[in-house]
Structure formats: structure tokens, C-alpha cells
Amino acid sequence: MVWALIDKNSNLLIGFRGVSPQRIAGNEEPNLGYRLAVGFWNKGLACEAAKGVLKYVFTQTTH
């Protein structure tokens, strides 16, 4: 699953965040990834995006 990262002030697409399953030692684990335009680095946005993805992943029921 991939989501766009949109700057709230300009409404511009500034990157994306996502999560996908990955097998590690026979177990399926969430693989978190993101990309962010350089001009938006060091503003806490990647951390904020990661927290949102992790909250989503760990609140979904897969059973």
C-alpha cells in the first residue's frame, strides 16, 4: 500500500510513504518505506509519515 505525501501549504506532491509485506526468516513482516523531496528534509515529515503508516498497519485486522 502506498500513499502520497502532500504539502499542506502548497498542495504539492512532495513524496510518498508505503508499507508492503516482506518475508524475514519465514515470517511476514511489514516493510516501511518513504521518499521525500529534498526541500522537505529535516522538518519531521518522514517521522510523521512513518508514524501514520505504522499506526495503520498495527490497527488493521488481518485474521
Secondary structure in CASP SS format (residue, H / E / C, confidence):
PFRMAT SS
TARGET T0000
AUTHOR 0000-0000-0000
METHOD secondary structure of the structure
MODEL  1
M C 1.00
V E 1.00
W E 1.00
A E 1.00
L E 1.00
I E 1.00
D C 1.00
K C 1.00
N C 1.00
S C 1.00
N C 1.00
L C 1.00
L E 1.00
I E 1.00
G E 1.00
F E 1.00
R E 1.00
G E 1.00
V E 1.00
S E 1.00
P E 1.00
Q E 1.00
R E 1.00
I E 1.00
A C 1.00
G C 1.00
N E 1.00
E E 1.00
E E 1.00
P E 1.00
N E 1.00
L E 1.00
G E 1.00
Y E 1.00
R E 1.00
L E 1.00
A C 1.00
V H 1.00
G H 1.00
F H 1.00
W C 1.00
N C 1.00
K C 1.00
G C 1.00
L H 1.00
A H 1.00
C H 1.00
E H 1.00
A H 1.00
A H 1.00
K H 1.00
G H 1.00
V H 1.00
L H 1.00
K H 1.00
Y H 1.00
V H 1.00
F H 1.00
T H 1.00
Q C 1.00
T C 1.00
T C 1.00
H C 1.00
END
